[in-house]
Amino acid sequence: MEKLTLEKLDAIQKQTLVNLELRLGKRNPDATDKHHVLICQGTGCLSASADKIEDAFRAELEKHNLTESVHIARTGCFGICQAGPVVLVYPEGAFYSHIEVKAVEQITKEHLLDGAPVQKFLLPDAVCENGEIKPIKEVPFYNKQERISLRLCGLINPENITEYIAFDGYKALEKVLFDMTPEEIIEEVKTSELRGRGGARISNR
């Protein structure tokens, strides 16, 4: 197996971000993808046939010769389980809710082919009064939340390690291994007041 170096990891990050920037609402001129279709694979959505929705999208992309320009990614839970199955399409950030297999053909034709999000399938809270799509962080369910440990959940495919690396995965480990002394690491842990992996903090109260 080829040995990975920091330089190679940096190259992987930059190369992967070229297309993943679509999920941040950006279009990199070097990107080969025109759309990313993110399909929730959380327990709630899977129980409502999210796997069949994924199969339907893949079949539609084949039918319309879109496999080279549209990327499908499985994601973790978006948190808004009552709206599932959930599908997000970027770079527009179109938040489709309660999606059924029969809706996939219309979304493919109107949105992925013609560039017009299908309004009737969009989460109502994710659309402005003038019909424009809200950024997901402005949706009422999310706008008072600040995800920290789960900030990438719903954004990357947890089964694809390069997507994790693209969004600074392992950077903390890199810093610990190459930039800090053992004493600095111990002091950092003490200063953080963290206890265990769950994020609990020491309380002086």
C-alpha positions in Angstrom: 0.0 0.0 0.0 1.3 3.4 -0.9 2.4 5.5 2.1 0.4 8.6 2.7 2.3 11.8 3.5 1.0 15.2 4.6 1.6 16.5 1.1 -0.5 13.8 -0.4 -3.3 14.4 2.1 -3.3 18.1 1.2 -3.5 17.2 -2.5 -6.4 14.9 -1.8 -8.2 17.7 0.1 -7.7 20.2 -2.7 -8.7 17.8 -5.4 -11.9 16.6 -3.6 -12.9 20.2 -2.7 -13.1 21.2 -6.3 -16.4 19.4 -6.6 -17.5 19.4 -3.0 -17.6 23.2 -3.0 -21.0 22.8 -4.8 -22.4 21.8 -1.4 -21.3 25.2 -0.1 -23.2 27.0 -2.9 -20.0 27.6 -4.9 -19.1 26.7 -8.4 -15.5 25.9 -8.9 -14.5 26.5 -12.6 -12.6 23.3 -12.5 -15.5 21.2 -11.2 -16.8 18.4 -13.4 -20.1 18.1 -11.4 -23.0 20.3 -12.1 -25.2 19.1 -9.2 -24.9 17.1 -6.1 -27.9 15.1 -4.9 -27.6 14.4 -1.1 -29.9 11.6 0.1 -30.4 11.2 3.9 -29.6 7.6 5.0 -30.5 8.2 8.7 -32.7 5.6 10.3 -35.9 7.6 9.9 -35.4 8.2 6.2 -34.2 4.6 5.6 -37.4 3.3 7.2 -39.3 5.4 4.7 -37.5 3.9 1.7 -34.6 6.3 1.2 -32.6 3.5 -0.3 -35.3 3.1 -3.0 -35.2 6.8 -3.7 -31.4 6.5 -4.2 -31.9 3.6 -6.6 -34.5 5.7 -8.5 -32.2 8.6 -8.9 -29.4 6.5 -10.2 -31.7 4.9 -12.7 -32.9 8.4 -13.9 -29.4 9.7 -14.2 -28.5 6.7 -16.4 -31.6 7.3 -18.5 -30.8 10.9 -19.1 -27.0 10.5 -19.5 -26.3 12.6 -16.3 -24.0 10.2 -14.5 -20.9 12.2 -15.4 -22.3 15.6 -14.3 -24.6 14.7 -11.3 -23.1 13.2 -8.2 -25.2 11.2 -5.7 -24.0 11.1 -2.1 -25.5 9.3 0.9 -25.4 11.4 4.1 -26.1 11.0 7.8 -29.2 12.3 9.4 -30.2 16.0 8.8 -32.0 16.0 12.1 -35.4 17.0 10.7 -36.7 13.5 10.7 -40.3 14.6 10.5 -39.7 15.9 7.0 -38.1 12.6 5.7 -37.3 11.2 3.4 -35.0 14.2 2.8 -33.1 15.0 -0.4 -30.9 18.1 -0.9 -29.8 19.3 -4.3 -26.8 21.6 -4.6 -25.6 24.2 -5.5 -29.1 25.6 -5.2 -29.6 24.1 -1.8 -33.0 22.9 -2.7 -34.4 21.1 0.4 -36.9 18.4 -0.8 -39.0 16.8 1.9 -41.3 13.8 2.2 -39.9 12.5 -1.1 -41.4 9.4 -2.7 -39.9 7.3 -5.5 -42.5 8.7 -7.9 -41.2 12.2 -7.5 -37.7 11.4 -8.6 -38.4 11.5 -12.3 -39.9 15.0 -12.2 -37.0 16.3 -10.0 -34.5 14.8 -12.4 -36.2 16.3 -15.5 -37.1 19.7 -14.2 -34.3 20.4 -11.7 -31.2 18.4 -12.8 -31.9 18.7 -16.5 -33.6 22.1 -16.8 -32.3 23.8 -13.7 -35.6 24.6 -12.1 -36.2 23.3 -8.6 -39.6 21.6 -8.2 -41.5 23.9 -5.8 -44.2 21.5 -4.8 -41.7 19.1 -3.3 -39.6 21.7 -1.4 -39.8 21.9 2.4 -42.2 24.9 2.9 -40.0 26.5 5.5 -37.1 26.4 3.1 -38.7 28.7 0.6 -39.1 32.5 0.8 -42.4 34.3 0.0 -41.0 35.2 -3.4 -40.2 31.6 -4.2 -36.5 31.8 -3.7 -34.8 29.0 -1.9 -33.4 29.8 1.6 -30.0 28.7 2.7 -30.4 25.7 5.0 -29.0 27.7 7.9 -32.0 30.1 7.6 -34.6 27.4 7.8 -36.4 27.9 11.2 -35.6 24.3 12.3 -31.9 25.1 11.9 -31.4 28.8 12.5 -31.1 28.6 16.3 -28.8 25.6 16.2 -25.1 25.6 16.1 -23.8 22.1 15.2 -20.3 21.4 16.4 -19.4 17.8 16.5 -22.1 17.0 14.0 -21.5 20.0 11.7 -20.6 17.7 8.7 -23.6 15.4 9.2 -25.9 15.9 6.2 -23.1 17.5 4.3 -20.6 14.7 3.5 -20.9 11.0 2.8 -19.7 9.3 6.1 -18.6 6.3 4.1 -16.2 8.3 1.9 -13.0 9.2 3.8 -11.9 11.7 1.1 -14.9 13.8 1.7 -14.0 13.9 5.4 -10.5 14.9 4.6 -11.7 17.6 2.2 -13.5 19.3 5.1 -10.3 19.3 7.4 -10.8 15.8 8.7 -7.7 14.7 10.8 -6.3 18.3 11.0 -6.4 18.1 14.8 -4.5 14.9 14.7 -2.0 16.4 12.3 -1.5 19.3 14.6 -1.0 17.1 17.7 1.5 14.8 15.9 3.6 17.4 14.2 3.2 20.8 15.8 2.8 20.1 19.6 4.9 18.7 22.4 3.5 16.1 24.8 3.4 18.8 27.5 1.4 21.1 25.2 -1.1 18.4 24.4 -1.7 17.7 28.1 -2.1 21.4 28.9 -4.6 21.7 26.0 -6.7 18.9 27.3 -6.7 20.4 30.8 -7.6 23.9 29.4 -10.5 22.5 27.4 -12.0 20.9 30.5 -13.3 18.1 28.3 -14.0 14.7 29.8 -14.4 11.7 27.5 -15.5 11.7 23.9 -19.1 12.9 24.6 -18.1 16.5 25.0 -18.9 16.7 28.7 -17.0 19.4 30.6 -15.6 19.7 34.1 -17.8 22.0 36.2 -16.5 24.1 39.0 -20.0 24.8 40.2 
